Amino acid sequence: MESFHRLAYMQAGVVLISLAALAVSLYSVLERRGAARRAERLRFAALIDDLNDLRLAYRHPTTALEFGDEADAVNARAELLAVQAFLLRKRLHDITSPEYRTLAYALSRSGYPAEADQSWREALLAADEEGPTQQLFAHRGYAFFLFGAGRPGEAREQMRLGLKAIGSADDNARIHQIKTYVYWAIEERAAAGPEVELRERAEVEIGLLDNEHSRRRMRAFLESPS
């Protein structure tokens, strides 16, 4: 009987050792996967930072940058980074709306309209968890893309959704609305849309601002050449 108990204890010990080894093995696998995901996330963030830097390069008003070898180099690098980021994003689950917007802009600029459209839609989904300001920026950015793609009806709907998202609860929200109306009006100039009506709406919102300094600043913004 004593031998039987000793054998049972030994078997239990073996089982416990085996379970402990399995737990250590599983932890090691999960740790490696976690490290790989963190590395991929850092890589994605670096790609987005590089794309933002290159976006600033597009703004340099030099003939060499716009038409010369330097422009070709900037465009080629932007395309490479954008494609890498677009492929990498499939393995990540915590990408922010601003990151998606940067990626969408770069893809559009590099000649990938379908991928850019998908990235704009992903930016909208991410913005739902990030508050009204990010929702406005995502809808407005997507609208700019749609205007450029010759889809003005869809673009106008995105502008309306952006205005609805930001609301008009305070001066900050109204300033966002005013700027959106002005940006929208500029797009409608090329699309033969209701530019004047949009500027009139912006004027109405300016009159509703509580802060006098904000009213002066936004009126100057509305009246500035564009």
N, C-alpha and C positions, 0 to 999 in steps of 0.2 A: 504493500500500500504506500509505504514511504517512497519507494522507487517511482511509483506511478505519479505521486505529487511532484517529485523532483523533475520528472520528465515533462510534466505539464508546465511547471515553472520555466523550464528551459525553452519549451516551445513558445510560451508567451513572450519570453525575452527575445527570442529570434524574431517574432512577429513585430514587437515594438521597435527593434533595431531596423527591421525592414521598412516599417512605416516612417521612422525618422529619416532614413536614407532617401525614401521617396519624397518626403517633404522638402528635404534639402535640395534634391534634384529639381523639383518643381519650382522652388524659390529661385534657384539659379537660372532656370529657363525664363521665368517671369522677369527676373532682374535684367537679363540680357535683352529681352524684348523691350522692356521699359527704357533701357539705355539706348537701344536702336531708335525707338520712337522719339526720345529726347533729341538725339543727334539729327534726325530727319526734321524735327520742328525747328531746331536752330539753323539748319541748312535752308529751310524755307524762309525763315525770317531774314537771313542774310541775302537771299535772292531778292526779296521784296525791297530791302534797303538799297541794294545795288540798282534795282529798277527805278526807285525814287530818285537816286542820284543821277541816273541817265535821263530821267524826265526833265530835270533841271537843265541838262545839257541841250535838250531840244529848244529851250527858250533863248539860247544865245543868238542874238540877231546878227550873225556873221554869215557872209556869203560862203565862206569855206565850210562852215558847219552844215549849211543847208544843202550845198551842192557838191562839195569836194570829197576828198578821201576821208577826212575826219568824220563827215556825216555818215559815210558808208560804214566806218568802223563802229560808230555809236549805234547805228541801226542794226548792224549784225550782232553786236553784243547784246543789245536789248532783246532781239529775237531769240537768241540762245538762252538767255536768262528766263524769259517769259515762258518758253516751251518747257524748260526744266521745272519751273515752278508749277506750271499747269499739270504736268504729269505727277509731280510729287504730292500735290494737294490731295490726291485720291487716297493717300495713306494717312491723312491727318484729320482730326475731328475737332480742332479748337482754333480754326482760322477765323480771324476777325473780319468784320465788314470792310474796314479800311484796307486790309491786306488784299481782299478780293477785288476791291475797287482799283487798287494799284495794278494788280495782275490784269484785270479786264482792260484797263487803259493801254497797257503795254501790248497785249495781244492784238487789240484793235489797231494800234499804231504800227504793229509789225505785219499786218495783213492776214490776221486769223479771225475773221468776223464771227464764225460759228462758236469758236472757243471763247471769244470775248463776250458774246451774248450769254453763254452758259455761266461765265464767271460773274457777270452782272446779276444774273438770277440768284446765284449763290450768295452774292453780297446782300441781296434783299432778304434772303432767309436768315443770314447771320445777324442782320440789323434788327430783326424782330426781337432779339434778345438783348439789344444794346441801347434801347431808348429812342425817343423821337428824333433827336438830332441826327443820329446815325441813319435812321430810317429816311429822313429827308435827303441826306447826302446820297444814299444809295438810289433812291427813286430819281433824284435830279440827275445824277451821273448817268444812270441808265437812259434817262430821257435824252440827254445830249447824244449818247451813242445812237439812239433810235432816230433822232433827227438826222444825224450824219448818214445813217443807213437808208434814208429815204422812207422812213416809216413814221410819218408825222402823227397819225392817229394814235398809235401806241405811245408815242412820245408824250403827247398831251395828257393821256391818261396817267402816265407816270408822274408828270408834273402835278396833276391834281391830287394824286395819292400822297406825294411828298408834302404838299401844302396841308392836307388833312392830317398827316402824321405829326407835323410840328405844331399845329394849332395856333392859337393867339392868346394864350393865357397871360402873357406878360410882354414887356418891351423886347426882351431877347427873342422870344418866339416871333413877334411881329417883324423884327429886323430880318430874321431869316425869311419870313414871308415876302417882305419887300424885295430883298435881293433875288429871291426865286422868281418873282414876277418880272423883274428887270431882265434876268438871264433868259427867261422864257420868251420875253418880248423880242430879244435879240435873235433868238432862233426863229421866231415867227417871221421876222423880216425876210429871211431867205426862203421860208416856206409859204410866203404869201398868206399868213394867218393873221389873227387879231392882235397885232402889235400894239396899236393905240389903246385898245380896251385893256390890255394887260398893264400898260403904263398908268392908265387911269385907276386901276385897282391898287397899284402900288401907291399912288398919290393918296388914295383914301386911307390906306393902312398907315401912311406917314402921319396923317392928321390924328390918328388914334393913339399915337405914342405919347406916353406920359412925360417923358424926359425931353426938355426943350433942346438940349445939346444933341440928343439922338435924332430929333426931328430935323434939325439943321443938317446933320451929317448925312441922313438918308435922303434928304431933298437934293443935296449936292451930288450924291451917288446916282440918283434918278436922272438928274440933268446933265451928268457928265457925258462927254462924247463916247460912243461905243460902236 
